[in-house]
């Protein structure tokens, strides 16, 4: 590979790094043949991958690795523990050349419970066997495993000794004395009671703590009612341990099942479908599919995605998880079951470990969406669309939107919101008090706001690339007049909703398509509802509308508040200011108790009562 091509390759990879999620996960480096040559994990994927292209991380082989990397892929997980396990499995699967000497083949710890034993216990093992016992895990970190076992010991007093010790003891050990073991060795507990404890321990391992907490709470209440306070305190302590464990329980626990998980993220006509393969209870692989110009519902998209995904010889698991129940789920199950040769079930879990798997699929889909339809990439498409629509001389980056608000000519205000590369720049939002109060003239108000904004922008050197007016042809004309009076060449358009015939004749709310007015054009342009440009303009208009209405309400409320209170003899500016700060509005004071108003305003009760009565009278009129 030539030096120039090598430079272009690395620059392209650096640009891709900016789109990587800042979350735990795994990254896979690939060569020109698509072969995975390195797998790594990270607590922060973007920060970790970036180190490869900013001098490396000090490892000798990084230089050789970078000379061969052509592309990379990331898989997002919810926790660092999941990333640890996923890295392990992917290394085993792909056997990347740059991982072989760095990773051993030791298995991680799992927990084993043999319910067929006379007195079952929880054992730590590294290798799973097909022996009829139940296995939980694996656990990437010993601290995670210790915490889990400590919770179980405090809540469920199962034995922890080996069989040789169990069957040779003559009296209970220290574990029994500190209430960490029920002493089955000395028959201090019946087999039935011990089996109940085993079931409780299994429930904790499965993350199902609510039933146990309910049962322990009932025992605590019963002991308390019988005045057995020491026993009640012991049950209470176990409940508290479970509460603390449940609050910190976020790791998705998988058993040995095989299942596929479908997660969809969609914005308008663009979507990403992510499929997670879980094999042997672990995340095995993720696949993402980019979909454009999608014209069907989310449900139809998922149904079609499932059927197409299993075309050919792809493995079909016994269970498929989706975000929502599908109308044709039974038909899909029948078709896949016939193809697999055994039953296939579709589920849409709402809670538990399966729901957490759905959230992982959604998370990966969301970040794939961000990477493929990134903010920067999406804005390029919107900017091109705006430039074509408005016949702009260049692609816009700073786009601003203007709106006016008034109530019967009073408290006329204006506002401007600013979007830079498609993202709101709230620090640059501006509010305007219009000079011509008492006169309901939106056109004059538009002229004033645009004139003041462009004049200041001319002085400060931060003029917008495109100014969007919320209104029709007449509002656009006044904005252009303000621009021309300043002898500037800023591009301006206006955005309005079209009033259709159905909107006039029908009693129902009619759909009003967006339309744009261009300078000096005789006809408006109706916009495609699903287009990126339309969604961006509508988003801007909605944002400026929200911003200016909020400003108008604040000013009007303050004016009404002050004018009414000024007519009540004895209410000083200090009283008024305290009440304004606390109640925010006239209605707030009018609905308050006079004693509270007296306390907040630091005024006599008689004055507070008079003020409240006056405000209530104003409100009723």
N, C-alpha and C positions, 0 to 999 in steps of 0.2 A: 504494500500500500504506500503511495507516494506521501511525502510530508504534507502537501497541501490537502490531500484527501483525508489524511490523518487529523489535521487541524480542524477541518470541517466536521469530521465525525465527532470529535471531542466537544466542539462548540454546540453541536446538535444535542449531545447528551447532557451538557450543562443546562441548556434551555429546558430540557425535560425535567430536570431535577426540581425546578421551581414549581412544578405541578404536582409533586409528590406530597402525600399527606403527612402532617406532623403528628403522627400517631404510631403506636406500636405495630409491628408487623414484620414481614419477611421480604427480602429483595432477592431476585434471581438475575444474575448477569449472564448474557447470552453472546455467543460469537456470531460470525457471519452466516453460519449454517443453521442458526436457531438453537444450537446445543447449549444447555445450561452448563456453564463452566465454573460458577461460584454461587453459593447460597449463603446468605447472612441474615441475621435478625437485628432488630433495633428497637429501642424504646421510642425513638423519634426517627421515623424513616427518612424524612427529608434531610435532617441534620447529618444522619449517618451516611447516606448516599453522597451528599455534597462533599464529604471529606475525600472521596476518591478523586474528585476533580479539582481539588484545591490543595494539592501537595501530598495527598495520601494520609495514612494514619500511622506510618512508621514501619509497617510490615514489608519485608524484603520483596515478597512476591507481587506486591501491588503494581509495580511498574510493568511486569510481564502480563498481569491480568488486564490492565488498561489498554495495552497494545492489541488485545484481542476482543475487547468488549465492543459490540456493535449496538446492542440494545439491552434494556433491563426491564424487569417487570416487578411490581410490588403487590403484596397481598396484605391488606389491613386486618388486624385482629383487635379485639377489645382490650386485652391485657398483655403484658409482657410475658406472662406465663404461657399463654396460648401461642405467642410468637416463638417461644423457646421450643415447644413441642413440635410446632409446624416446621421449624427449621430442621429439626432432627429427622422428621419423616421425609422431607424433600431431599435431604442429603442422601438418605437411604435409597430413595427412589431414583434420583438422577446420577448419583455418584460423581459429582463435579470434580474435575481434576485438581482444583485449587483448594478443595476441602478435605481431600482424602487423608493427608498427613496431619490435619489439624483436629480431626474428630475421631473419638474412639467409638466402639460399637456397643458400649454398655447400655443396657436397658434402664429406663427410669423406674422408680418405685411405684408399685400399685398396692392396693389393699385387698386382702382376700378374706372372705367370710364363708366358711363351709357350714351351711345350715343343716347338713346331714349329720354333723358331728353330735355327740351327746351333749357336750357343753361348748358351743361354738365360741370362737374368739376372733378378734381382728388381727390379721397377720400382715406384715410388710413383705412383699415378694418382688422380685425383678422379672420373673418369667411367668407368663400366664399359661395355664394348662387346661385342657378340656377334661376336667375332673368333676364337673357338676357343681363346683363352688361358684360363688359370685365374686366378681372382681370390680374394683372401683379405681379410677385414675386413668392414666398414670399422672404422677405429680412431678412437675419439673423441678421444684425447689423443696429442699428438706424443711425449710421454715414453714411452708404451706402445709406440709404433711404433719409436722409437729403441732401446729395450731389446731388442725382438725382433730387429731387424736386427743389433744388436751381437752377440747370441747366435749368429746364423747365420754372421756373418763369422768369429767365433772358432772355430766348429766346421766350417763348410763353406766352403772357399775359392773361392766363385764370383766371376766378374767383376762389377764394378759400373760399368765405363765404358760410354759410349755406343758405338753401332755405328761411328760415324765415327772414334772413337779406336781401337777394337778393330782395325779393318782397316788402320790406317795406322801402327801401332807397329812399330819395328824391334828393340826390346829390351824386356825386362820392366820394369815400373815399380816404385815403392817398395812397393806393395801386395804384390807377389810376394816382395820381400826380407823383409818382416815376416810372411810366410806367411798373408796375408789373401786371396790370389788365386792360382789355379793357372796363370796366364799362358797362357790359350788363344791369345792374340794371337801368341805366339811358339812355339806348338805344344809347350809344356812338358808337356802332358797329352794323352792320346788322347781322341777323341770318346766312346768307350765309358766311360772312367773319369770323364769330365766329366758324362755322363748319370747316372752313379751318384751323383755329388755333388748333382745337381739333385733326384734322388729323395729324398735325405737332407734337403735344404732344405725340400721340400714336406712331408715327414713332420713336421718341426718346426713348420711353419706350421699343420698339422692338429692339433698337440698330441701327436703320436705319437713320443715320444722314446725309449721303451724299446728298440725294435729297433736304433736307432742306437747307443744306449749299449752294447748287447750286442756290436754289430759293432766299435765302437771299442775296447772292453775286450779283445776277442779280438786285435785288432791290437797293442794295448799289450803283452799277454802274449807274443805271438809275437816282438815286437821285443826284449823283455826276455830271453827265452830265447836269442835269437841275439846277446846282448850289445850290441845297438844301443840303448844306454841313453838317448841324446839323443832318438832317435826315439820311444822308449817314453814318455819324459817329455812329449813333445808330444802323444801320444795321451791320456796321463793328464790333461793340462790340459784337453783338449776334453771328456773325460768329466766332469770336475769342473764345467765351465761348464754342461753339460746338466743335471747334478744340481741345481745352484743354480736354473736356469731352471725345472725341473720342480717344485721345492719352492714356487716362487712363482707357478706357473701356475694361476690360478683362474678366469680369464675364459672364459666359454662362447663358443667361436668358431663362427659359423654361416657356411655358404656360401650358395649361391643357392637351396637347396631350399625347397619349400613343405611344411609339415606342421602337424598339429594335435596338441596334447599334453593328455592328460586326467590330472588329479591329484585324488585323493579324500582327504578328511579326515573321520573319523567318530568319534563318541563315542556309544555306545548307539544309540538310535533317531534321533539327529540327525546330519546330514551336510552337507558342502558339496562340490560338484563344481566344479572350476575347469578351464576349457578355454582354452588359450593358442594363438593363431593365429600361426604363423611364416610370413611371406611374403617371398620374395626374400632369405631368410637373416636376417631381422630379426624381433624381436617386434613384431607388428602390433596385437594386441588381446587382451584377456583378458575372459572372461565367467565369472561365478560363479552357481551355482544352489543355493539353500538347500532342503534336503530334510528333512522332519520325518516322524516316525512310520514310519521305514524298517524294514521287516520282512524284507528279503531280505539275502543275503550281499553282501560288497563286490564280488565278481566279477560277480554278477547286476546289481548297481546300476550298475557301469561299463558292462556290455554294454547294458543298457537305456538308459543315458545317451547312449551313442554313437549308437544307432539313432534315438532321439528328436531328438538334436541336428541330425542331417542330414535331418530331415523337411522337406518344402517345397523351397525353391529355394536353400538354403544351399550355399555352395561346398564341395566335397569335395576335399581335397588327396590327392596320391598316397601319402602316408604318415601313419599315425596312431600315436602313442606312448602306451603305457599303463604303469601301475605294475607290473602283473603279467600273466603269460600268461593268456589267456582261453580257456575250454573251447570256446566257440563261435566262436573267431576266424575259422576258415575260412568259416563261414556268413556272418558279418558282412562279411568281405572280398568274398565273392561278390556279396552284395547291393549293397554300395557300389560295387563295380567296375562292375556292370551299370548302376547309376544314373549314374555318372560317365562311362562310355563308355571307360574305360581302367583299368588295374590299380591297385588300392588295397591297400596292405600294412599290417598291424598288427604292431607290434613292442613288446617290453618290454625296453628296453636296461638293462644292469646296470652299464655303465661308459662313460666317454667323454663327448663333448659332448651326446649325446642323453640320457644319464642325468642330466646337469646340467639339461637342459630339464625333465625330470620333477621334479627337486628344486625348480625355480622354480615349477612348477604347484602342487606340494604346499605350498610356502611361501605362495603367494597364497591357496590354499584354507584354510590354517591361520589366516591373518590375517582372512580373510573370516568364518571360523567364530568367531574371537574377537570380531569386531565384531558379528555377528548373534546368536550365543549367548554373549555376553560374560559375564565372571565376575559382573558386577553383574546383568545380565539373567537369567542362569541362576539366580543365587541368589534373585532375586525369585520365580522359579517354584518353587524348592525350598522357600523360606520359606512361600509360600502353601500348598504341599502339606503341609508340616509342621504349619502352623497348623490346617489342615482335619483332618488325620489325628489330631492329639493334642488337638483342641478347645482351642487356645491362645487367650488373650485378645488377643494381639497378634502381629505377625510377628516371629519371632526373628532376632537377628543374632549374638549370642554363644551358641554351642552347645558344651557340654562333654560328654565321655564318660568313664565310670568303669569300671575293670576291676581285678580282684584276681588275684594269682598266688601259689602256694605249692607246696611239695613235702612231702607227708605232714606238714603242719602246721608245717614248719620254714621259716624265712626268709619269713614271710608279708609281702607287700608290696602296695601299691596304687598306682595311677597315674591321672592325669587328663590328657587331651589337650583342646586348645581350638581351635575353628574360629570365625573371625570372618568373616561374609559368605561362608561356604563355603570359606575359605582357612585352612590350618593356621597358628596363631599359636604357633610353637614356643617362643618366649621365655616363654610363659605355661604351658607344660606343667609338671606337678608330680608328684613322687614322694612316697610315704608309707611309712614303716616302721610296721607295725601293732604295737600294744602287746601284744596277746595272742598271744605266740609259743608254739609247741608245741601249739596247739589248732587243728585244721582246721575252722574255722567261717567260711565265706565270707560268711554273712549278717551276722555280727557285724563282719567286716572292712568290708563295704559300709557298714554303719551308721557306723563310725568315720571312714572316708574322707569320706563325704558330710557328716557332722556337722562335721568339721574344716574342710572346704572352704567350706561355707556360713557357718560361724561367722566365718572369716577374711574371706570376701567381704562379710559384713554389716558388719564393722569397717572394711574398706577401701573399701566402696562399689562393688564390682565383681562383683556377683552375676550368674550366667549367666541368659540368657533361657529356656534349656531345658537340662535335665540328662538325659543318656541313660545308662542303666545297662546294662552288658553282662550279661545274665542273664534270668531268667524272672520269674514272678509273685512268688515269695518274696523275691528280691533287691529287686524294686521296692517291696515292702511295707516292708522295712527302711530303704530310702532315704527313703520318705515319712515313716516314723517319725522319722528324724533331722531332716528338714525341719520336721515338726510340733513336735518338742521345742524347736526354735529359734523357733517361731511365725512362720515365713516363708511366702510364697506362691509359691515358685519352681515352675515346671512341670517335672514329672519323668515320663519314660516308660522302659521297658526294651525291649531288642532281643534276640531269641534266634532260633535256627534250629529249625524244626518237625521233630520226629522222626516220619516217616511210617511206614506199615505196611511199605512196601518196604524201609525202612532196617532194620527188625527181621528180616524174613524173607529178604531177599536177601543173598547173599554179596558182591555188587558194591556199590560206593559209590553210595548213592542221593542224588538231589538233594534238598536240604532247603531249602524256601522260607523266606525271612525272615518273621518275625512280630513284631508289636509288642504289648506289654501296656500298657494304660492304667490309671491309678489307679482302684481300686474297680470295675473292669469284670470281669465273670465270664468272658468269652471274649476270646481274643487276636484280633488282626487280621492276616490273611495279606496280605503285600505283593506288588504286581505287580513281577516281577523286572526289567522294563525301565524302570520309572518312575524319574524323577530323584531322588525322595525316597528310594527304596530304595537306589539307588547311593550316595547321599550317606551314609545311615546305615551301610551296609556298609563304606564307606570309613573312616568314623570308628571303627567297631568294630575294623577291621583295624589301624588306626593305633595305637589304645590297646593292643591286644593285643601288637603288636610292641614298643611302648614299655615295657610292664610286664614282659614276658618278658625283655627285655634287662636291665632293672634287677634282676630276680630272679636271673638267671644271674650277674651281676656280684657280687651280695652272697653268693650261695651259693659261688661259686668262691673268693671272698676268705676266707669262713669256713673252708672245707675246707682251703685253702692254709695259713692261719694255725694252725689247730688241729693239723694234722699236723706242721708244722715246729716247733711249740712242744714236741712230745714228743721231739725229737732234742736230746740234750744237747750243748751247745756252740754251738747256733745262736742268735745274739743277735737282738734286735729290729732292729738295723741290718742284719744279714745278711738277715733275712727281708724287710725293706722293699725292699732293693736287688733281690732276686729277684722280688718281686711286681711292681715297676715294670717289670722287663725281660721276664719270662716270662708275666705276666698270669694264668697258671693252673697248677694242680698238674701237669697232663699236660705242660705246656711244660717244667717242670723235670725231670719224670720221664724225658722222652725226650731230654734234653740230655746232652751228654758231661760227665762229672764235672770234667774239666779246665776246660771252659768255665764250669761252675757255680762252680768255685773262683775263676775270674777275675772273673766278674760279681759274685759275693757277697763278694769280697775275703776269702776264708777259706782255711784249709789244704786241700790236696787230699784228705787223709784224711777230713776233716769233710764235704767236698763229696761224696765217694764214699759215705759212710755215709748222708747225706741222700737222695741219688738212689736208693740201694737201698731205703731205707724208703718213699719215695714210690712206687716201682715196685711194692713189695709191697702198698701200700694200693690202687693202681690195679687190680691183679690180683684183689683181693677185691671 
